[in-house]
Amino acid sequence: MRLLTPDKSSLLEATGSAEPDLLDAVPTRGGPPAANRSLGRAWLAPRLLGALALLATGAVHLHEFERFYSQIPTIGTRFLLNFVGATAIGLCVLAPVEHIAGRCGSALLVLLAAAGIALAAVAFVFLLISEQTPLFGFKESGYDPTGIVAARAAEVATVVFLGAFLIGRLRLQAPMWRW
């Protein structure tokens, strides 16, 4: 029989035993040790910041679509699709996917973060290409320099923050805080 108690002092009262080895072996309701919890919460920041940067990427593309690119057949559609994709992925990264998807939640979160990185990186590269040579029949001529700077900043932030999250998740095997 496993005895679940909130802390070791309650176990001492319940069993009358002060044997330290026995006390350390009994599971408690408190969850992981405080050090692991704070480390897990530290890895939550890049996840949240990356998701917010990805949402900003989508918002910039929607703004650019509405102001300048909606009349350009191929490029306008791609700006709108970038908004839809960035919004969907960003909201999913913000959501508690680990709890919603059960056993597959952790793998799904990794795939979503990788998809967010890919979306932002491809948008960044396409912008660089379109400034130098025509891309899909369109060459960026600096319609909105402020929008271009905002898009670049959001895309770089997405790659940096979600990349840091993935490195912590996969490479370092860091404990992750789940909400």
N, C-alpha and C positions, 0 to 999 in steps of 0.2 A: 504494500500500500504506500502510495506517495502522498506525503503530507505537504500541502501548499500553504505557505504562510507569507505574510507581507514582508517580514524581515527576520533576522536571526534572533532578536530578543524575544519575539513572539514564539519562535520555535523553542527557545530555552524555557519559556514559561510553560509551553504545552508539553514538552517532553521531560523537563527537569534535568536534561543532560547538558553539560557544558563542554563536551568533547569537541574541540575545534574541527577535527577531520570530519566528523559527522555533520556539523553545522555547515561546512563548506560544500558538502555533497548534496544537500537538500535543495531542490529547485525553489525559487521564489517567484512571486508575481511581478517583481520589479522590472523585468526585462534585462537587456544587456547592461553591463557595467557602465557607470557614468562616463568613463573615458571613451568607450566605444560609441555611446550615444552622441557625445559632442563631436566626435570625429565624423560620424554619420551625418550629423546636421551640417557640418562644414561642407560636405559634398552635395548637400541640397542646394546651396547657393549657386554653383555653376549651372545646375539643371534649371533652376528658376530664371536666372539671368539669360541663359541660352534660349529658353522658350520665349521670354519677353523680347529678346533681340530678333528672334524669328518672326514673332508677331509684328514687330516694327518693320521688318523687311517686307512683309505682306502689305502692311499699311502704306508704306512708301510706294510700292508698286500699284496699289489701287489708286492712290492719289495721282500718280503719273499717268495711269490709264485714263482717268477721268479728265485730266487737264490737257494732255497732249497726244496720247497714243491710241485713243479709242477709234479713230478713223483710219489708222494704218492697219490693213488686213491681218497680216501674219503677226507682227510685233504686238499689236494691241491685244490680240487673243492670248499671246504668251504672257503679257503683263497681268491680264485677268487670271489666267491659270496659276501664275506665280502667287498671286494674292490668295486664291482658294487653297492651294497646296500649303503655303506657309501658315495660313490660319488653322487649317485642319491639323497639321503636324504640331504646331505650337500649342494648341489647346490640348492635344493628346499628351504632350510632354508635361504640361502643367497638371493634368488629371492624375489621380492616384491609380495609375494603370496596374501597379503591382497587386492592388486589392481587387480591382474590377476583373482582371483577366486571370486571376488565380495563379496556378503553377506556371503559366506561360507569361505572366506579367513582367518578370525581369527581362526575359528575352525580347519581349515586345517593346519595352522601354529602350533597350539598346538599339533595336532596329529603328525606332522612331527618332532617336537622337542622331543615328547615322543618316537617316533620310533628311533630317533638318540640315545637317552639315552638307550633304550632297546638294540640296536645293540652293542653299546660300552660296556654296562654292561655284556651282554652275552659273548662277545669276551673275556673280562677280566676274567670272571669266568671260561670259557672253558680253557683259558691259565693256570690258577691256577690248575685246575683239571688235565690237561694233564702233568703237571710237577710232579704230585704225583702218578697218576694211569693212565693206558691206557684209552684213550677217542676215540671212534670210531676205536678201534684197533691200536691206535697210542699213544706213550708216548714221550713227549717232552724231549729231552736229551741235550738241550742247544746248538742247532746248531749255533745260532747267538745271543750271549748275548746282543749285542748292539741293535739288532732288537727287542728283547724281552723287553728291557728297554724302547725303543722308543714306542713300542705298548702299554705298560702299561701307560706311561706318556700321550700319546694321548687319550687313552680310559678314564683315570681318568679326564683329562681336559674336555673331551666331557661331561661326566656326571656332573661335577661341573658347567660348564658354562651353558649348556642347562638346567640343574636343576635350577640354579639361575634364568634363563629367565622364566621358567615355574612357579616358585614360585612368581615372580613379576607379571606375567601375570594372574595367577589364584587366588592365595591366597591373595595377597596384592591389587589386582585390580588396579595396577599402570597404568597410561596412557602410551601407547606405541607409540613411534615415528614410523611413516609409511613412506616408501620411494617409 
